[in-house]
């Protein structure tokens, strides 16, 4: 009779193994559209051989566990591509806000206003005593100053938005880092208790990828509870169950700059060059300040050169020595502080069209010199005019914006390829799972038949007693 019970035991192991196979397969199918889920499979092996004086025989099937399909190499590839995607996304979004500041519309824009100012000087030279022409000069000068001021104000708003985004990213990075540390702790507890940590491994990978979109990370030893996450080169954020938060502050030596510090207080700003934070910091600290410095230089040169000519001329009221614009003290901030001189604003007689008092009231020599400022080459070693220099600025902004846009397109393709490669290795295939479902189902039914056969044998044996 012991042989019949051995048959029942073997059938029982088969039923248990196939039932677990059905459960795992069903779980795979249920998570076919779950982001970050890696398919699982049951690991089976023959149970130990048993023997007696009548010979040896198998004792059924042994469940060795459930394993998760994943490739560390492909997981890291996805993390790296998401880092680059986060950086490109941030650059594209921010450059999409900056570029319109330097793009002239059909009915406006700085280049159009500067051109209109020089045209007003030419009209003044043609009609030096005309009130309408003099008012046109004042109006054009005011438009130029307002346009410079508007660009600076909007750029400051963009910088303020970026600063708030960086603050929010620091908070989000810390939140995700804390989550990863808690996942590592939970995995350590589960493993110590012999539990299943596969779902926690999926959760950790998903959280890791979310973190990688924000900042450059270097995941080390992704195994069990030993996950270590470095950011900005070699600075720890997570080490097992320990979490090391980052922080941000305003640079005490330069209020326009932001400093990112690791948990020890070390400045890691220069080492963050990927993820959304890397892209945002680069534009905040480098690109936008460079554009604005060039704009300040343009405003300073335009103002001082026009003022120098205007001061040498004479207005209809006989006055001289007056600038058309308020004279800037320094290059830095010249664009934001540009304004028409109060002594000229609203006083058309103060516009200095004559080159000499003896030429009044019809002198136009100074007006002609004001118009000539447009053609003088003040930049790049005497090779660029005022308008050439502004065109150079707008071209550089446009190229940077286009580069960011193309970078997003390129990175989207690379990320998609990395995800597809990983899906082929660890993703769920409905066709494959359907085959597994049928295979486990048939094996379960066969094991059930063995139970039925053993039961019939047992009943027959009992009836013989």
C-alpha positions in Angstrom: 0.0 0.0 0.0 3.0 2.3 0.5 3.5 2.3 -3.2 0.1 3.8 -3.8 0.7 6.5 -1.3 4.0 7.3 -3.0 2.0 7.7 -6.2 -0.4 10.1 -4.5 2.6 12.0 -3.2 4.1 12.3 -6.6 0.7 13.4 -8.0 0.4 16.0 -5.2 3.8 17.5 -6.1 2.8 17.7 -9.7 -0.5 19.4 -8.8 1.3 21.9 -6.6 4.0 22.6 -9.2 1.5 23.1 -12.1 -0.8 25.2 -9.9 2.1 27.5 -9.1 2.9 27.6 -12.8 -0.7 28.6 -13.6 -0.5 31.3 -10.9 2.8 32.8 -12.2 1.5 32.6 -15.8 -1.7 34.3 -14.8 0.2 37.0 -13.0 2.4 37.6 -16.1 -0.7 38.0 -18.2 -2.3 40.3 -15.7 0.8 42.6 -15.8 1.3 42.6 -19.5 0.8 46.4 -19.6 2.3 47.2 -16.2 5.3 49.6 -16.7 8.5 48.1 -15.3 7.2 44.6 -14.8 9.6 41.8 -15.6 8.0 38.4 -16.5 8.5 35.5 -14.1 8.7 31.8 -14.4 8.6 28.8 -12.0 11.9 26.9 -11.6 11.2 23.2 -11.3 13.6 20.2 -10.8 13.2 16.5 -10.1 12.6 15.6 -6.5 15.3 13.3 -4.9 15.4 9.7 -6.0 14.0 7.2 -3.5 14.9 3.5 -3.4 14.4 0.2 -1.6 15.1 -3.5 -2.1 12.8 -3.4 -5.1 14.7 -0.6 -6.9 14.9 3.2 -7.0 12.3 5.6 -8.4 11.5 9.3 -8.6 9.5 11.1 -5.9 7.9 13.8 -8.0 8.8 17.3 -8.8 10.4 20.0 -6.6 9.6 23.7 -6.7 13.0 25.5 -6.5 11.4 29.0 -6.7 10.2 31.7 -9.0 12.7 33.7 -11.0 12.4 37.1 -12.6 13.6 37.6 -16.2 15.8 40.7 -16.3 19.1 41.9 -17.8 21.1 44.2 -15.6 22.9 45.5 -18.7 19.5 46.3 -20.5 18.1 47.8 -17.3 21.1 50.2 -17.0 20.8 51.1 -20.7 17.2 52.1 -20.1 18.3 54.2 -17.0 21.0 55.9 -19.0 18.7 56.7 -21.9 16.0 58.1 -19.6 18.7 60.3 -18.0 19.5 61.7 -21.4 15.8 62.0 -22.3 15.1 64.0 -19.2 18.0 66.4 -20.0 16.8 66.8 -23.6 13.2 67.4 -22.6 14.2 70.1 -20.1 16.5 71.8 -22.6 13.8 71.7 -25.3 11.0 73.0 -23.0 13.2 75.9 -21.7 14.7 76.9 -25.0 11.1 76.9 -26.4 10.4 79.7 -24.0 13.7 81.6 -24.6 13.7 81.6 -28.4 10.6 83.7 -28.9 12.3 86.5 -26.9 14.8 86.9 -29.7 12.4 86.2 -32.6 11.0 89.2 -34.4 7.3 89.0 -35.3 5.9 90.7 -38.4 4.7 93.7 -36.5 7.3 93.9 -33.7 10.5 92.7 -32.2 13.8 94.3 -31.2 15.4 94.1 -34.6 12.4 95.9 -36.2 12.4 98.5 -33.5 16.1 99.2 -33.8 15.7 99.5 -37.6 12.7 101.8 -37.1 14.9 104.0 -34.8 17.6 104.5 -37.4 14.9 105.1 -40.1 13.4 107.8 -37.9 16.9 109.5 -37.8 16.9 109.4 -41.6 13.5 111.0 -41.8 14.6 113.6 -39.3 17.6 114.4 -41.5 15.2 114.9 -44.4 12.9 117.1 -42.3 15.0 118.5 -39.4 12.4 121.0 -38.2 9.4 118.7 -38.5 7.5 118.0 -35.2 6.1 114.7 -36.5 9.6 113.5 -37.4 11.0 114.6 -34.0 8.1 112.8 -32.2 8.8 109.7 -34.3 12.4 109.7 -33.0 11.2 109.9 -29.4 8.6 107.2 -30.0 11.1 104.9 -31.7 13.6 105.4 -28.9 11.0 104.6 -26.3 10.0 101.4 -28.3 13.6 100.2 -28.4 14.0 100.8 -24.6 10.8 99.1 -23.8 11.7 96.1 -26.0 15.0 95.6 -24.2 13.3 96.0 -20.9 10.6 93.5 -21.9 13.1 90.8 -23.0 15.0 91.2 -19.7 11.8 91.0 -17.6 10.6 87.9 -19.4 14.1 86.3 -19.1 14.0 87.0 -15.4 10.6 85.3 -15.1 12.0 82.3 -17.0 14.9 82.1 -14.6 12.6 82.3 -11.6 10.6 79.5 -13.0 13.7 77.4 -13.6 14.8 78.1 -10.0 11.5 76.9 -8.7 11.7 73.8 -10.9 15.2 73.0 -9.5 13.8 73.4 -6.0 11.0 71.0 -6.8 13.4 68.5 -8.4 15.5 68.5 -5.3 12.4 67.6 -3.3 11.4 64.9 -5.8 14.8 63.4 -5.9 14.9 63.2 -2.1 11.4 61.6 -2.1 12.4 59.0 -4.6 15.7 58.3 -2.8 13.8 57.8 0.4 11.5 55.4 -1.4 14.4 53.4 -2.8 15.9 53.1 0.7 12.6 51.8 2.1 12.3 49.3 -0.7 15.8 48.0 0.1 14.8 47.6 3.7 11.7 45.8 2.8 13.7 43.5 0.5 16.2 42.7 3.2 13.4 41.7 5.6 11.6 39.6 3.0 14.8 37.8 2.1 15.6 37.1 5.7 12.2 35.6 6.1 12.5 33.6 2.9 9.8 35.6 1.2 9.4 36.6 -2.4 11.0 39.9 -3.4 10.3 39.9 -7.1 7.6 42.5 -7.0 9.8 44.7 -4.9 12.6 44.3 -7.5 10.2 45.6 -10.1 9.2 48.4 -7.9 12.8 49.4 -7.3 13.6 49.4 -11.0 10.6 51.5 -11.8 11.5 54.0 -9.0 15.1 54.0 -10.2 14.0 54.9 -13.7 11.8 57.7 -12.4 14.8 59.0 -10.5 17.0 58.8 -13.5 14.8 61.1 -15.5 15.5 63.8 -12.9 19.3 63.5 -12.3 22.3 61.5 -13.4 22.6 58.4 -11.3 25.0 55.5 -11.1 23.3 52.4 -9.7 25.7 49.9 -8.2 25.3 46.3 -6.9 21.6 46.0 -7.8 21.2 42.7 -5.9 19.0 41.9 -3.0 19.1 44.7 -0.4 22.6 46.0 -1.5 21.4 48.6 -4.0 23.6 51.6 -3.9 22.7 54.7 -5.9 25.3 57.4 -6.6 24.5 60.8 -8.1 26.6 63.5 -9.6 29.6 61.2 -10.1 30.5 59.5 -6.8 28.1 61.1 -4.2 25.8 58.6 -2.5 22.1 59.1 -2.4 21.1 55.6 -1.3 23.2 52.8 0.2 21.1 49.8 1.1 18.5 51.1 3.6 20.3 54.3 4.2 19.3 57.5 2.4 21.5 60.6 2.0 19.4 63.7 1.0 20.6 66.5 -1.3 19.9 70.2 -0.8 19.9 73.4 -2.7 20.9 77.0 -1.9 21.6 80.3 -3.5 25.2 81.0 -4.1 26.3 83.6 -1.5 28.9 85.0 -3.9 26.6 85.2 -6.8 22.8 85.5 -6.1 22.0 84.5 -9.7 23.5 81.0 -9.2 22.1 77.9 -7.5 24.2 75.4 -5.6 23.3 71.7 -5.2 24.9 70.0 -2.3 25.2 66.4 -1.3 24.5 65.1 2.3 27.9 66.2 3.4 27.4 69.7 2.2 29.8 69.4 -0.8 28.9 71.5 -3.9 28.0 69.0 -6.7 26.4 71.4 -9.1 29.1 71.2 -11.7 28.9 67.4 -11.7 25.2 67.3 -12.5 25.2 67.2 -16.2 22.3 64.9 -17.1 18.6 64.4 -16.3 16.1 67.2 -16.1 18.1 68.9 -13.4 21.3 68.7 -15.4 19.6 70.3 -18.5 17.8 72.9 -16.4 20.9 73.9 -14.4 23.0 74.2 -17.5 20.6 76.7 -19.1 20.0 78.5 -15.8 23.8 78.9 -15.0 25.3 79.1 -18.5 23.1 79.5 -21.6 20.6 82.2 -20.5 23.2 84.3 -18.6 25.3 84.2 -21.8 22.4 85.4 -24.0 21.6 88.2 -21.5 25.2 89.3 -21.3 25.3 89.7 -25.0 22.0 91.6 -24.9 23.5 93.9 -22.2 26.5 94.5 -24.5 24.2 95.3 -27.4 22.1 97.7 -25.3 25.2 99.4 -23.8 26.9 99.9 -27.2 23.7 101.1 -28.9 23.0 103.6 -26.0 26.4 105.0 -25.6 27.2 105.4 -29.3 23.9 107.1 -30.1 24.3 109.3 -26.9 27.8 110.3 -28.0 26.5 111.6 -31.3 23.4 113.2 -29.9 25.3 115.1 -27.2 27.5 116.7 -29.8 24.5 118.1 -31.7 22.0 120.9 -31.1 18.3 120.9 -30.5 15.8 123.4 -31.9 15.9 125.1 -28.5 19.7 125.6 -28.9 20.5 123.1 -26.2 23.4 120.6 -26.5 25.1 117.9 -24.4 22.0 115.9 -23.9 21.9 112.1 -24.6 18.9 110.5 -26.3 18.9 107.7 -23.7 19.9 107.5 -20.0 23.6 106.8 -20.0 24.3 103.3 -18.6 26.9 103.1 -15.8 28.1 99.6 -16.7 27.5 97.0 -19.4 26.0 94.6 -16.8 22.3 95.3 -16.6 22.3 97.9 -19.4 19.4 96.2 -21.3 17.1 96.1 -18.3 17.7 99.7 -17.3 17.6 101.2 -20.8 15.3 104.3 -20.9 14.9 107.5 -22.9 16.5 110.5 -21.2 13.9 112.5 -19.3 15.4 115.7 -20.7 14.4 114.5 -24.2 11.2 112.6 -23.5 8.2 114.7 -24.4 10.4 117.6 -25.6 10.7 117.4 -29.4 12.9 120.5 -29.5 15.5 118.6 -27.5 16.2 116.2 -30.4 19.7 117.2 -31.7 19.4 117.2 -35.5 21.8 120.1 -36.1 25.6 119.6 -35.9 26.2 123.2 -35.1 24.2 126.0 -33.4 24.8 128.1 -36.5 22.8 125.6 -38.5 19.6 126.1 -36.5 16.8 125.8 -37.1 17.3 123.7 -40.3 20.5 121.9 -39.6 20.4 118.2 -40.2 24.1 117.1 -40.0 23.8 115.5 -36.6 20.7 113.6 -37.7 22.6 112.1 -40.5 25.4 111.1 -38.1 22.8 109.4 -35.9 21.5 107.4 -38.8 25.1 106.4 -39.7 25.5 104.7 -36.3 23.5 101.9 -37.9 26.3 101.1 -40.4 29.3 101.5 -38.0 31.0 98.3 -37.0 31.5 98.1 -33.2 31.7 94.4 -32.5 33.9 91.4 -33.2 37.0 93.5 -33.8 35.2 96.0 -36.0 33.5 93.4 -38.2 29.9 93.5 -37.0 27.3 96.3 -36.9 24.7 96.7 -34.1 22.2 94.8 -36.2 24.8 92.2 -37.3 25.6 91.6 -33.6 21.9 91.1 -32.7 21.5 88.8 -35.7 24.4 86.8 -34.3 22.7 86.5 -30.9 19.4 85.4 -32.4 21.1 82.9 -34.6 22.9 81.4 -31.6 19.7 81.1 -29.7 17.9 79.6 -32.7 20.7 77.0 -33.2 20.6 76.1 -29.5 16.8 75.8 -29.6 16.9 73.7 -32.8 19.6 71.5 -31.3 17.5 70.8 -28.2 14.5 70.0 -30.4 16.5 67.6 -32.6 18.0 66.1 -29.4 14.6 65.2 -28.1 13.7 63.5 -31.4 17.0 61.5 -31.4 16.8 60.6 -27.8 13.2 59.4 -28.1 14.3 56.9 -30.7 17.2 55.7 -28.7 15.0 55.3 -25.5 12.4 53.4 -27.5 15.0 51.1 -28.9 16.4 50.4 -25.4 12.9 49.7 -24.0 12.1 47.4 -26.9 15.3 45.4 -26.4 14.5 45.0 -22.8 10.9 44.0 -23.5 12.2 41.3 -25.8 14.4 40.0 -23.0 12.1 40.5 -20.0 8.7 41.7 -21.1 5.6 39.6 -21.2 4.6 37.9 -24.5 0.9 37.1 -24.6 1.5 34.3 -27.2 4.2 32.7 -25.0 2.1 32.9 -21.9 -0.9 31.4 -23.7 1.3 28.4 -24.6 2.5 28.2 -21.0 -1.0 28.4 -19.7 -2.1 25.5 -21.9 1.1 23.5 -20.9 0.5 23.9 -17.1 -3.2 23.3 -17.5 -2.6 20.0 -19.3 0.0 19.0 -16.8 -2.3 19.8 -13.9 -5.1 17.7 -15.5 -2.6 14.8 -16.0 -1.6 15.0 -12.4 -5.2 15.0 -11.4 -5.7 11.8 -13.4 -2.8 10.2 -11.5 -4.6 11.1 -8.3 -7.8 9.5 -9.6 -5.9 6.4 -10.7 -4.2 6.0 -7.3 -7.5 6.5 -5.6 -9.1 3.7 -7.7 -6.2 1.4 -6.8 -6.6 2.2 -3.2 -10.3 1.6 -3.3 -9.7 -1.8 -5.0 -7.2 -2.7 -2.4 -9.6 -1.8 0.4 -12.4 -3.8 -1.2 -10.1 -6.9 -1.1 -9.7 -6.7 2.6 
